[in-house]
Amino acid sequence: MAEIATVARPYAEAAFRTALEARDLAGWSGALALAGAIAAEGRMADLLANPRLSRARKLEFFFSVGGDKFPPAVRNLVTLLVDGHRASLLPEIAMQFDALKRTHESVLKARIVSARPLADAERDDLVASLARKYDRRIEATVEIDASLIGGARVHVGDEVIHA
């Protein structure tokens, strides 16, 4: 896995720089997430890895799924990766791009695992508390785990907070 991350990193960094220059981080993020999801889908992954299919056919199939949701620069990146037999890197590139985007925007991801569904006010209070603690904006996802006796477990980066 470390090898995939290492090989994908220069592509993610180049895509991030390009998106910054174009002032389109959100557009690039969405397009790369879509490209990563398409490339990760089982049948598409098999198709992209098939040496008997021409580059043109692979690109035709890939872009037929995404339609016109890819800006020209993202299309160029996908084409470059397909040409270099590296389309399988797309999910990792999208993931690394989003990590760079979150860092640039001072956003932390938090995963809140609760014993019961949280009321909106409870969730908002918890997110506000985390934002104060880390002095950053928080993107939170909430999951329910009935096996917890009570309270919540909050994952922020490699830190786990039990509440």
C-alpha positions as semicolon CSV with decimal commas, in nm:
position;residue;x (nm);y (nm);z (nm)
1;M;0,000;0,000;0,000
2;A;0,286;0,237;0,076
3;E;0,412;0,191;-0,279
4;I;0,078;0,303;-0,427
5;A;0,075;0,609;-0,200
6;T;0,432;0,694;-0,297
7;V;0,367;0,662;-0,671
8;A;0,038;0,856;-0,648
9;R;0,182;1,144;-0,444
10;P;0,345;1,342;-0,730
11;Y;0,024;1,320;-0,934
12;A;-0,186;1,438;-0,639
13;E;0,052;1,724;-0,566
14;A;0,059;1,833;-0,931
15;A;-0,320;1,816;-0,950
16;F;-0,344;2,021;-0,630
17;R;-0,108;2,290;-0,761
18;T;-0,305;2,305;-1,087
19;A;-0,635;2,332;-0,900
20;L;-0,495;2,607;-0,676
21;E;-0,375;2,805;-0,977
22;A;-0,716;2,764;-1,140
23;R;-0,887;2,852;-0,808
24;D;-1,102;2,543;-0,845
25;L;-1,022;2,314;-0,552
26;A;-1,385;2,207;-0,512
27;G;-1,427;2,126;-0,883
28;W;-1,108;1,925;-0,895
29;S;-1,194;1,747;-0,573
30;G;-1,531;1,637;-0,709
31;A;-1,391;1,534;-1,046
32;L;-1,106;1,335;-0,890
33;A;-1,344;1,166;-0,646
34;L;-1,561;1,061;-0,940
35;A;-1,259;0,944;-1,141
36;G;-1,133;0,747;-0,841
37;A;-1,471;0,582;-0,790
38;I;-1,496;0,490;-1,157
39;A;-1,142;0,345;-1,164
40;A;-1,203;0,146;-0,843
41;E;-1,523;-0,019;-0,967
42;G;-1,446;-0,387;-1,031
43;R;-1,543;-0,419;-1,397
44;M;-1,384;-0,085;-1,488
45;A;-1,063;-0,176;-1,304
46;D;-1,048;-0,503;-1,501
47;L;-1,114;-0,320;-1,825
48;L;-0,844;-0,059;-1,758
49;A;-0,593;-0,335;-1,674
50;N;-0,677;-0,539;-1,986
51;P;-0,372;-0,530;-2,218
52;R;-0,584;-0,639;-2,518
53;L;-0,792;-0,322;-2,513
54;S;-0,657;-0,018;-2,691
55;R;-0,591;0,306;-2,509
56;A;-0,871;0,472;-2,706
57;R;-1,127;0,206;-2,602
58;K;-1,024;0,230;-2,237
59;L;-1,065;0,607;-2,242
60;E;-1,392;0,578;-2,431
61;F;-1,534;0,343;-2,167
62;F;-1,398;0,552;-1,879
63;F;-1,534;0,883;-2,005
64;S;-1,867;0,730;-2,107
65;V;-1,931;0,662;-1,739
66;G;-1,826;1,008;-1,620
67;G;-1,994;1,193;-1,902
68;D;-1,909;1,560;-1,917
69;K;-1,828;1,585;-1,546
70;F;-1,455;1,602;-1,611
71;P;-1,295;1,938;-1,686
72;P;-1,030;1,928;-1,962
73;A;-0,737;1,926;-1,718
74;V;-0,879;1,628;-1,528
75;R;-0,944;1,450;-1,858
76;N;-0,577;1,509;-1,942
77;L;-0,468;1,359;-1,610
78;V;-0,688;1,052;-1,661
79;T;-0,554;1,013;-2,015
80;L;-0,195;1,040;-1,888
81;L;-0,261;0,773;-1,625
82;V;-0,433;0,537;-1,871
83;D;-0,144;0,585;-2,118
84;G;0,107;0,501;-1,843
85;H;-0,094;0,199;-1,721
86;R;-0,148;0,379;-1,390
87;A;-0,524;0,433;-1,386
88;S;-0,541;0,219;-1,072
89;L;-0,377;0,511;-0,889
90;L;-0,684;0,733;-0,934
91;P;-0,854;0,643;-0,601
92;E;-0,531;0,712;-0,409
93;I;-0,470;1,036;-0,602
94;A;-0,821;1,154;-0,514
95;M;-0,766;1,067;-0,148
96;Q;-0,431;1,247;-0,130
97;F;-0,573;1,547;-0,318
98;D;-0,851;1,579;-0,060
99;A;-0,599;1,556;0,224
100;L;-0,399;1,840;0,067
101;K;-0,720;2,039;0,018
102;R;-0,826;1,992;0,381
103;T;-0,482;2,100;0,503
104;H;-0,488;2,406;0,278
105;E;-0,835;2,499;0,403
106;S;-0,750;2,421;0,769
107;V;-1,013;2,149;0,789
108;L;-0,989;1,835;1,001
109;K;-1,197;1,525;0,948
110;A;-1,363;1,381;1,255
111;R;-1,552;1,056;1,285
112;I;-1,801;1,050;1,570
113;V;-1,920;0,706;1,677
114;S;-2,217;0,730;1,911
115;A;-2,413;0,474;2,110
116;R;-2,737;0,640;1,995
117;P;-2,845;0,889;1,730
118;L;-2,735;1,243;1,816
119;A;-2,975;1,535;1,807
120;D;-2,864;1,813;1,573
121;A;-2,786;2,040;1,869
122;E;-2,569;1,771;2,033
123;R;-2,380;1,712;1,710
124;D;-2,332;2,086;1,655
125;D;-2,206;2,136;2,013
126;L;-1,959;1,850;1,978
127;V;-1,830;1,979;1,641
128;A;-1,798;2,334;1,784
129;S;-1,604;2,195;2,082
130;L;-1,368;2,008;1,850
131;A;-1,321;2,320;1,636
132;R;-1,219;2,518;1,946
133;K;-0,987;2,243;2,067
134;Y;-0,804;2,205;1,733
135;D;-0,849;2,566;1,616
136;R;-0,962;2,439;1,277
137;R;-1,285;2,376;1,093
138;I;-1,420;2,026;1,147
139;E;-1,581;1,800;0,886
140;A;-1,766;1,543;1,091
141;T;-1,936;1,218;1,004
142;V;-2,155;1,045;1,259
143;E;-2,196;0,670;1,293
144;I;-2,409;0,469;1,532
145;D;-2,258;0,171;1,712
146;A;-2,514;0,001;1,933
147;S;-2,239;-0,206;2,096
148;L;-2,120;0,104;2,283
149;I;-2,270;0,119;2,630
150;G;-2,309;0,496;2,617
151;G;-2,146;0,820;2,509
152;A;-1,937;0,858;2,198
153;R;-1,596;0,788;2,055
154;V;-1,444;1,065;1,841
155;H;-1,163;0,998;1,593
156;V;-0,961;1,300;1,479
157;G;-0,656;1,200;1,281
158;D;-0,475;0,944;1,493
159;E;-0,628;1,071;1,816
160;V;-0,927;0,901;1,980
161;I;-1,139;1,083;2,236
162;H;-1,387;0,894;2,453
163;A;-1,681;1,101;2,574
